[in-house]
């Protein structure tokens, strides 16, 4: 049986932190599925000026990466329904999260999956990149 790894995010402006997270996530199993926040979801979470790139562009970029096996766009603010549907073995999130705050952590407590946190790559968030560009 193939092990399914899941991670999610906006992936608005792809940067080295994203690449390292996806590389790490793929190293944990056979199939890496990425949950991608829809444009509507990104606006709800990040404000009216986001996303910079629309969901189809973000999806296409992610699908072009060798680490990513599938991309699923979701409209909700969290990927809970997507997680329930695909039933991953491992959920991976970046180091700006605490394990107990990760959507899906409740399934780890039931022994249904494992949550892993990837070390945060400092100063490489999309928000920080946009701030650096804006301040030039």
C-alpha positions as CSV (number, residue, x, y, z in Angstrom):
1,X,0.0,0.0,0.0
2,X,1.3,3.5,-0.9
3,X,1.7,6.0,1.9
4,X,0.0,9.3,1.3
5,X,1.5,12.5,2.5
6,X,-0.6,15.7,2.6
7,X,0.4,19.3,3.0
8,X,-1.5,22.5,2.2
9,X,-1.2,26.2,1.8
10,X,-1.7,29.2,-0.5
11,X,1.6,28.8,-2.3
12,X,1.0,32.3,-3.7
13,X,4.6,33.2,-4.6
14,X,6.6,30.0,-4.6
15,X,9.9,30.4,-2.7
16,X,12.7,28.3,-1.2
17,X,10.7,27.6,2.0
18,X,7.9,26.0,-0.1
19,X,10.4,24.0,-2.1
20,X,12.1,22.6,1.0
21,X,8.8,21.8,2.6
22,X,7.6,19.9,-0.4
23,X,10.9,18.1,-0.8
24,X,10.8,17.0,2.9
25,X,7.1,16.0,2.7
26,X,7.7,13.8,-0.4
27,X,10.7,12.1,1.4
28,X,8.2,10.8,4.0
29,X,6.2,8.6,1.7
30,X,5.1,7.6,-1.8
31,X,2.4,10.0,-2.9
32,X,2.4,13.8,-2.0
33,X,-0.9,15.5,-2.3
34,X,-1.0,19.3,-1.9
35,X,-4.1,21.0,-0.8
36,X,-4.2,24.4,-2.5
37,X,-6.3,27.3,-1.1
38,X,-8.7,28.6,-3.8
39,X,-8.6,32.3,-4.7
40,X,-11.7,32.8,-2.6
41,X,-10.1,31.0,0.4
42,X,-6.8,33.0,0.0
43,X,-8.8,36.3,0.0
44,X,-10.6,35.2,3.2
45,X,-7.3,34.4,4.9
46,X,-4.9,37.0,3.5
47,X,-7.1,40.0,2.4
48,X,-8.3,41.5,-0.8
49,X,-4.8,42.1,-2.3
50,X,-4.1,38.4,-2.4
51,X,-3.6,36.1,-4.1
52,X,-1.0,37.5,-6.4
53,X,-1.2,34.5,-8.7
54,X,-4.6,32.9,-9.4
55,X,-5.4,29.3,-8.3
56,X,-4.9,27.9,-11.8
57,X,-1.4,29.4,-12.1
58,X,-0.5,28.3,-8.6
59,X,-1.8,24.8,-9.3
60,X,0.1,24.5,-12.6
61,X,3.4,25.6,-10.9
62,X,3.0,23.1,-8.1
63,X,2.1,20.3,-10.5
64,X,5.3,21.0,-12.4
65,X,7.4,20.2,-9.4
66,X,8.9,16.7,-9.2
67,X,7.9,16.3,-5.5
68,X,4.2,16.9,-6.1
69,X,2.0,14.0,-7.3
70,X,-1.4,15.8,-7.1
71,X,-2.9,19.2,-6.3
72,X,-6.4,19.6,-4.9
73,X,-7.9,23.1,-4.8
74,X,-10.3,23.7,-1.8
75,X,-12.6,26.6,-1.2
76,X,-12.8,26.4,2.6
77,X,-10.5,28.3,5.0
78,X,-9.1,24.9,6.1
79,X,-8.5,21.6,4.3
80,X,-10.4,19.5,6.9
81,X,-12.9,18.1,4.3
82,X,-10.0,17.3,1.9
83,X,-8.1,15.5,4.7
84,X,-11.2,13.5,5.5
85,X,-11.6,12.6,1.8
86,X,-8.0,11.5,1.0
87,X,-7.2,10.0,4.5
88,X,-3.4,10.7,4.4
89,X,-0.9,8.8,6.5
90,X,1.0,11.9,7.3
91,X,0.2,15.7,7.3
92,X,3.2,18.0,7.0
93,X,3.1,21.7,7.9
94,X,5.8,24.4,8.1
95,X,7.5,25.4,11.3
96,X,5.3,28.5,11.8
97,X,2.8,26.0,13.1
98,X,2.6,24.1,16.4
99,X,1.6,20.5,16.0
100,X,-1.6,20.9,18.0
101,X,-2.7,23.8,15.8
102,X,-2.5,21.8,12.5
103,X,-5.9,21.0,10.9
104,X,-6.1,17.3,11.1
105,X,-4.2,17.0,14.4
106,X,-7.4,15.6,16.0
107,X,-6.9,12.5,13.8
108,X,-3.4,12.0,15.1
109,X,-4.9,11.9,18.6
110,X,-7.1,9.0,17.4
111,X,-4.1,7.2,15.9
112,X,-5.3,7.6,12.3
113,X,-2.4,9.6,11.0
114,X,0.8,11.5,12.0
115,X,1.4,15.2,12.0
116,X,5.0,16.4,11.2
117,X,6.3,19.9,11.4
118,X,9.0,21.0,9.0
119,X,11.5,23.6,10.3
120,X,10.6,27.1,9.1
121,X,12.9,28.7,6.6
122,X,13.4,32.2,8.1
123,X,12.4,35.3,6.1
124,X,11.0,33.4,3.2
125,X,7.2,33.8,3.7
126,X,5.2,35.2,0.8
127,X,4.1,38.0,3.0
128,X,7.8,38.9,3.8
129,X,8.7,38.7,0.1
130,X,5.8,41.1,-0.8
131,X,6.9,43.5,1.9
132,X,10.5,43.5,0.6
133,X,9.2,44.2,-3.0
134,X,6.9,47.0,-1.7
135,X,9.7,48.7,0.2
136,X,12.0,49.1,-2.8
